[in-house]
């Protein structure tokens, strides 16, 4: 059964959207491995800070089906399909890994390039999958995190109030 990883981000009403999303993912995929939540500045545009995290799950569904489920969850949370890449989001869900699969087909890219580009994806992934290896480079996520350029990085763990309610 493939182990999948989903990157979750929100900078619009994140205190409502992220917990609701986690409940939905747990209901659909069963128990989740959940990273800490990281706050980071918006990348590529001026906007509110984001809360980002990564969750791991196991599923027998194919990767395309999982990605379609994630798109539907985004839409249910008010995400517009016309939104630009670098813009504010109610909810941004990306299937970043799915077992050892390598897919680049019709808009579905696994592993997602963002893993190695953005600290807000890599740090929470390295937290919950430190010893697992990137299916293309073969490097562990912990090694990738150690090597990423952290100069000027404005990202830190946060403990939102809603988290203590869990």
C-alpha positions in Angstrom: 0.0 0.0 0.0 1.6 3.3 -1.0 2.4 5.9 1.6 1.3 9.3 0.3 2.3 12.8 1.5 0.1 15.9 1.2 1.4 19.4 1.6 -1.2 21.7 3.2 -1.2 25.4 3.2 -3.6 28.2 3.9 -3.4 32.0 4.5 -7.2 32.8 4.4 -9.1 31.9 7.6 -6.5 29.2 8.2 -7.8 28.6 11.7 -11.0 27.2 10.2 -9.8 25.6 7.0 -6.8 23.6 8.2 -8.6 21.7 11.1 -11.6 21.0 8.8 -9.2 19.7 6.1 -7.4 17.4 8.6 -10.8 16.0 9.7 -11.8 15.4 6.1 -8.5 13.7 5.2 -8.7 11.5 8.3 -12.2 10.5 7.4 -11.3 9.7 3.8 -7.8 8.1 4.3 -7.7 6.9 7.9 -5.1 7.8 10.4 -2.7 10.5 9.4 0.9 11.3 10.4 0.8 15.0 10.9 3.8 17.4 11.0 4.1 20.5 13.1 2.6 23.6 11.6 5.0 26.2 10.2 4.2 29.8 9.6 6.0 31.4 6.6 5.7 34.6 4.6 3.9 34.5 1.3 6.2 33.5 -1.5 6.0 35.2 -4.9 3.4 37.8 -3.8 2.5 40.2 -1.0 -0.1 38.6 1.3 -0.9 37.2 4.8 1.5 34.7 6.2 0.7 31.0 5.5 0.4 28.1 7.8 1.9 25.0 6.2 2.2 21.4 7.2 2.6 17.9 5.7 0.5 14.8 6.4 1.3 11.2 5.6 -1.3 8.5 4.9 -1.7 5.1 3.4 -4.1 4.3 0.6 -4.8 1.8 -2.2 -6.3 4.5 -4.4 -4.3 5.5 -7.5 -2.4 8.8 -7.4 -4.7 10.5 -9.9 -7.8 9.7 -7.8 -6.1 11.0 -4.6 -5.2 14.2 -6.5 -8.8 14.6 -7.7 -10.1 14.2 -4.1 -7.7 16.9 -3.0 -8.9 19.3 -5.7 -12.5 18.6 -4.5 -11.6 19.4 -0.9 -10.0 22.7 -2.0 -13.2 23.6 -4.0 -15.4 22.8 -1.0 -13.2 25.3 1.0 -13.8 28.1 -1.4 -10.7 27.7 -3.6 -11.2 29.2 -7.0 -9.9 27.2 -10.0 -9.0 30.6 -11.6 -6.6 31.5 -8.8 -3.1 32.4 -9.9 -0.1 30.2 -8.7 1.2 32.9 -6.4 -1.9 34.2 -4.6 -3.7 33.9 -1.3 -5.5 30.6 -0.6 -8.2 29.3 1.6 -6.6 25.9 1.2 -3.8 24.5 -1.0 -3.5 20.7 -1.1 -0.7 19.1 -3.1 0.0 15.4 -3.3 3.8 15.7 -3.2 4.8 12.0 -2.9 3.0 8.7 -3.5 5.1 5.7 -2.6 8.1 5.4 -4.9 6.1 6.6 -7.9 7.4 9.0 -10.4 4.6 10.6 -12.4 4.6 13.6 -14.8 1.4 13.3 -16.7 -1.3 15.8 -17.6 -0.7 18.2 -14.7 0.1 15.5 -12.1 3.7 15.7 -11.0 5.0 13.2 -8.3 7.4 13.8 -6.7 6.5 17.5 -6.6 9.3 19.8 -7.5 8.4 22.0 -4.6 9.9 19.5 -2.2 13.4 20.6 -3.1 12.5 24.3 -3.8 10.5 25.5 -0.8 11.4 25.2 2.9 7.7 25.3 3.8 7.3 21.9 2.1 10.6 20.3 2.9 10.9 21.1 6.6 7.5 19.5 7.6 8.2 16.6 5.3 11.6 16.0 6.8 10.0 16.1 10.2 7.7 13.2 9.5 9.7 11.3 6.8 13.3 12.1 7.7 14.8 8.8 6.6 12.7 8.2 3.6 14.3 8.9 0.2 13.4 11.1 -2.7 12.4 8.7 -5.5 14.5 10.6 -8.1 17.6 11.9 -6.2 17.8 9.1 -3.7 18.6 11.6 -0.9 16.8 11.4 2.4 14.5 14.2 3.3 16.5 14.9 6.4 19.7 15.3 4.2 17.8 17.6 1.8 16.6 19.7 4.7 20.1 20.0 6.1 21.4 21.1 2.7 18.7 23.6 1.7 19.8 27.3 1.8 18.3 28.8 5.0 19.7 32.3 4.6 16.9 34.7 5.2 14.4 31.9 5.9 11.4 33.4 7.7 9.7 30.3 8.8 9.0 28.9 12.3 6.8 26.4 14.1 3.5 27.8 15.5 1.0 26.4 17.9 -2.4 27.8 16.9 -5.1 27.8 19.5 -7.2 25.4 17.6 -4.4 22.8 17.9 -4.8 22.7 21.7 -8.5 21.8 21.2 -7.5 18.5 19.6 
